[in-house]
């Protein structure tokens, strides 16, 4: 008769780790740990939808031709490609200083 505490996918003592005496009666069985969870926050070839840069560019291309502000729908984003010499960096600095002054810090 199968044990009531064994999952249907369990096939026997080989599914147990740390078992004294190899799963014989009277021993304490410790179930194996599940494999580590693997989380992915991106998909190959889908960077226009799965990266901040891609989302920013996609939303800008969608909203700007319609005369709408894309940052009313997504957070204010700056894509700085060339360090401090990039024009986007200057825009970021202006926005940062404006927010800093508004916060009174």
C-alpha positions in Angstrom: 0.0 0.0 0.0 1.5 3.4 -0.9 2.4 5.8 1.9 -0.2 8.6 2.3 2.6 11.2 2.7 4.3 10.5 -0.6 3.4 12.7 -3.5 2.1 11.0 -6.7 5.2 12.0 -8.5 7.4 10.4 -5.9 8.8 7.1 -7.0 10.2 5.8 -3.7 13.2 6.0 -1.4 15.5 7.5 -4.1 13.3 10.7 -3.8 14.4 11.2 -0.3 17.6 12.8 0.9 19.2 12.6 4.4 17.4 9.4 5.2 19.1 7.3 7.9 19.4 3.7 6.7 18.2 4.4 3.2 14.5 4.8 3.9 14.0 1.7 6.1 11.2 1.7 8.6 11.7 3.7 11.7 14.0 6.3 10.1 13.2 10.0 9.6 12.8 10.9 5.9 13.7 14.3 4.7 12.3 15.2 1.2 14.7 16.5 -1.3 14.8 20.2 -1.9 13.2 21.3 -5.1 15.6 22.6 -7.8 16.4 26.3 -7.4 13.9 28.7 -8.9 15.1 30.3 -12.2 13.5 33.6 -13.0 14.0 35.4 -16.3 13.1 39.0 -16.8 13.8 39.1 -20.5 13.1 37.1 -23.7 15.5 36.9 -26.6 14.6 39.2 -29.5 11.9 41.1 -27.5 14.0 43.9 -26.1 11.5 46.5 -27.4 9.1 45.3 -24.8 11.3 43.9 -22.1 14.0 46.5 -21.4 13.6 50.0 -20.0 15.2 51.4 -23.1 13.0 49.4 -25.4 9.8 50.4 -23.6 10.9 54.0 -23.5 11.6 54.1 -27.2 8.5 52.1 -28.1 6.2 54.3 -26.0 7.8 57.5 -27.4 7.3 56.3 -31.0 3.6 55.5 -30.2 2.7 58.7 -28.2 4.8 61.5 -29.8 3.2 61.3 -33.3 -0.2 61.5 -31.6 0.9 64.7 -29.8 0.8 63.1 -26.4 3.4 62.9 -23.6 4.6 59.3 -23.3 5.8 60.0 -19.7 2.2 60.5 -18.6 1.9 56.7 -19.1 5.4 55.6 -18.2 8.0 56.9 -15.8 10.3 59.7 -16.9 13.3 58.0 -18.6 16.6 59.1 -20.1 18.7 56.9 -22.3 22.3 58.0 -21.9 24.4 56.3 -24.5 27.6 58.4 -24.4 28.2 59.3 -20.8 28.2 62.9 -19.7 28.7 64.2 -23.2 25.3 62.7 -24.3 22.5 65.3 -24.8 20.2 63.0 -22.8 22.6 63.3 -19.8 22.1 67.1 -19.9 18.4 66.7 -19.9 18.6 64.2 -17.0 20.7 66.7 -15.0 18.1 69.4 -15.6 15.3 67.2 -14.5 17.3 66.0 -11.5 18.0 69.5 -10.4 14.4 70.6 -10.9 13.1 67.6 -8.7 15.9 68.3 -6.2 14.8 72.0 -5.9 11.2 71.1 -5.7 11.9 68.7 -2.8 13.9 71.5 -1.0 16.9 69.3 -0.5 
